[in-house]
């Protein structure tokens, strides 16, 4: 059993080492092939009575944050924030995020 644990640790280290040495540029999102919603159309949280556009950062899919995080999806919204999924263009590595 101990050998299995050591093997898993070694494999994990190798994966992290390989994953952290590669980097890729930003993804290019398609410009056609879907319906474009006019900017005047309110969606999701924008329809809530307490929503004021000036209180939120104007995030857009494809935006680059701090030079290397690229916004790839909107995961959801709540009473005080919107949650976005971003891709790290400097390190290709799977990451799990848990909300406790």
C-alpha positions in Angstrom: 0.0 0.0 0.0 2.9 2.4 0.8 4.3 1.9 -2.7 1.0 2.9 -4.2 0.9 6.1 -2.2 4.5 6.9 -3.3 3.7 6.2 -6.9 0.7 8.5 -6.7 2.8 11.3 -5.2 5.5 10.8 -7.9 2.9 10.9 -10.7 1.3 13.9 -9.2 4.6 15.7 -9.0 5.5 14.8 -12.6 2.1 16.0 -13.8 2.4 19.3 -12.0 5.9 19.8 -13.3 4.9 19.1 -16.9 1.8 21.2 -16.6 3.6 24.2 -15.1 6.2 24.3 -17.8 3.8 24.8 -20.7 2.0 28.0 -21.4 -0.4 29.1 -24.1 -1.8 32.3 -25.5 -5.4 33.5 -25.1 -8.2 31.6 -26.8 -9.8 33.2 -29.8 -13.6 33.2 -29.5 -15.8 32.8 -32.6 -17.3 36.0 -34.1 -20.3 34.3 -35.8 -22.4 31.1 -35.6 -24.6 32.3 -32.7 -27.2 34.9 -32.0 -25.9 38.2 -30.7 -27.9 39.8 -27.9 -28.2 43.6 -28.2 -26.5 45.5 -25.4 -29.8 47.1 -24.6 -31.4 43.7 -23.7 -31.2 43.0 -19.9 -30.2 39.4 -19.0 -30.2 37.4 -15.8 -29.2 39.6 -12.8 -29.6 42.8 -14.8 -33.4 42.2 -14.5 -33.4 42.3 -10.7 -34.8 45.5 -9.1 -31.6 46.2 -7.0 -29.2 45.8 -9.9 -27.3 48.9 -11.0 -24.8 48.6 -13.8 -22.4 51.2 -12.3 -21.9 48.9 -9.2 -20.3 46.1 -11.2 -17.2 45.7 -13.3 -18.1 45.4 -17.0 -16.7 41.9 -17.6 -16.9 40.4 -21.1 -16.0 36.9 -22.3 -12.5 36.9 -23.7 -11.3 39.7 -21.4 -7.7 39.4 -20.2 -7.2 40.1 -16.5 -3.8 41.1 -15.1 -2.2 40.2 -18.4 -2.7 36.4 -18.3 -6.2 35.4 -16.9 -8.7 35.1 -19.7 -12.4 35.1 -18.9 -14.0 32.0 -20.5 -17.5 31.6 -18.9 -20.0 33.1 -16.5 -20.7 30.5 -13.8 -23.4 32.4 -12.0 -24.4 35.3 -9.8 -25.7 35.9 -6.3 -26.8 38.8 -4.1 -23.4 40.5 -3.9 -21.3 39.1 -6.8 -21.0 37.4 -10.2 -18.7 34.4 -10.5 -16.6 34.0 -13.7 -14.4 31.2 -14.9 -11.0 32.3 -16.0 -8.2 30.4 -17.8 -4.6 31.0 -16.7 -2.7 31.5 -20.0 0.7 31.1 -18.3 0.1 27.7 -16.6 -1.9 24.9 -18.1 -3.1 23.0 -15.0 -6.4 21.7 -13.8 -7.7 23.4 -10.7 -10.6 22.6 -8.5 -12.5 25.4 -6.7 -14.8 24.6 -3.8 -17.2 27.0 -2.2 -17.5 26.2 1.5 
